[in-house]
Amino acid sequence: QLQLVESGGGLVQPGGYLRLSCAASGFTLDYYAIGWFRQAPGKEREGVSCISSSGGSTNYADSVKGRFTISRDNGKNTVYLQMKTLKPEDTAIYYCAAALRPTFRICDSTEVNYWGQGTQVTVSS
């Protein structure tokens, strides 16, 4: 019954904005660190951004710093990824993931215990 469900993906023009949501069911996110990961065709799945269970600590991949913002609302059992000034290079399937720990060590997929199904983000003119 443990489940993470992403939403908010879609097609957007370069320079545009999207907000992704990750909602948990079957468990509470209060004690889980959460990460957003993405995978483009032919590339390895990479960490985009991770947030601690309390929301007090965050980190970002260099490629998205200053453009993406991760946040969480534990009361709604939901984590968000705000993406602005989107670039074609951001095109990928985006996954949210939960780790059974207060924080990620390096925002790496090897730390993940539970994965969402992914949502497609396409940035194109």
C-alpha positions in Angstrom: 0.0 0.0 0.0 3.1 2.2 0.1 2.8 4.6 -2.9 4.2 7.8 -4.3 2.3 9.5 -7.2 3.8 12.3 -9.3 1.8 14.8 -11.2 2.2 18.1 -13.0 4.4 17.1 -15.9 3.6 18.2 -19.5 4.8 20.1 -22.5 6.2 23.6 -21.9 8.1 26.1 -24.1 11.7 27.0 -23.2 11.7 29.6 -20.5 8.5 28.3 -19.1 7.4 27.0 -15.7 6.1 23.8 -14.2 5.4 22.6 -10.7 5.6 18.9 -10.0 3.9 17.3 -7.1 4.6 14.0 -5.3 1.8 12.7 -3.1 2.3 9.8 -0.7 -0.4 7.3 0.3 -0.3 4.4 2.7 2.4 6.1 4.8 3.4 9.5 6.2 6.3 11.4 4.7 7.2 13.0 8.0 10.3 10.8 8.6 11.4 10.3 5.1 13.9 12.3 3.1 12.6 12.9 -0.4 14.4 13.2 -3.7 13.5 14.2 -7.2 15.3 12.3 -9.9 15.2 12.5 -13.7 16.1 10.3 -16.6 16.5 11.4 -20.2 16.7 8.9 -23.1 20.1 7.3 -23.2 21.2 8.8 -20.0 21.6 7.6 -16.4 19.0 8.5 -13.8 20.4 11.5 -12.0 19.5 13.3 -8.8 17.9 16.7 -9.3 17.1 17.8 -5.8 16.7 16.3 -2.4 15.1 17.5 0.8 15.3 16.4 4.4 12.4 15.0 6.3 11.8 18.3 8.1 12.4 20.4 5.0 15.3 22.2 6.7 18.0 20.9 4.4 18.0 20.9 0.6 20.4 20.3 -2.2 20.4 20.7 -6.0 22.2 19.4 -9.0 24.5 22.1 -10.5 22.4 22.1 -13.7 19.3 23.3 -11.9 20.6 25.5 -9.2 18.8 28.9 -9.2 16.0 27.6 -11.4 14.4 24.7 -9.4 13.1 24.8 -5.9 12.2 21.8 -3.8 9.7 22.1 -0.9 7.4 19.9 1.2 4.2 20.2 3.1 4.1 17.3 5.5 0.6 18.3 6.6 -0.5 17.5 3.0 1.9 14.5 2.7 3.2 16.1 -0.5 6.5 17.2 -1.9 6.9 19.8 -4.7 9.4 20.7 -7.3 9.1 24.1 -8.8 10.9 24.4 -12.1 11.3 27.8 -13.8 13.3 29.0 -16.8 13.0 25.5 -18.2 15.5 24.5 -20.9 15.3 21.7 -23.5 18.0 19.9 -21.6 15.5 19.5 -18.7 13.4 17.2 -20.8 13.1 13.8 -19.0 10.9 11.6 -16.9 10.9 13.0 -13.4 10.6 10.6 -10.4 10.0 11.3 -6.8 11.5 8.9 -4.3 11.6 8.3 -0.6 14.5 7.3 1.6 14.1 5.7 5.0 16.4 8.2 6.6 16.1 11.9 7.8 18.4 13.1 5.0 20.1 11.9 1.8 23.8 11.5 2.0 24.5 12.6 -1.6 21.1 12.7 -3.3 21.8 9.5 -5.0 19.4 6.8 -6.3 21.2 4.1 -4.4 19.8 5.6 -1.2 16.2 5.3 -2.4 13.7 2.8 -0.8 10.5 3.7 -2.7 10.0 5.2 -6.2 7.1 6.9 -7.8 5.9 6.0 -11.3 7.3 9.1 -13.0 5.9 12.1 -14.9 7.1 13.3 -18.3 8.4 16.8 -18.7 9.1 18.0 -22.2 10.6 21.4 -22.9 10.3 22.3 -26.6 9.3 25.2 -28.9 
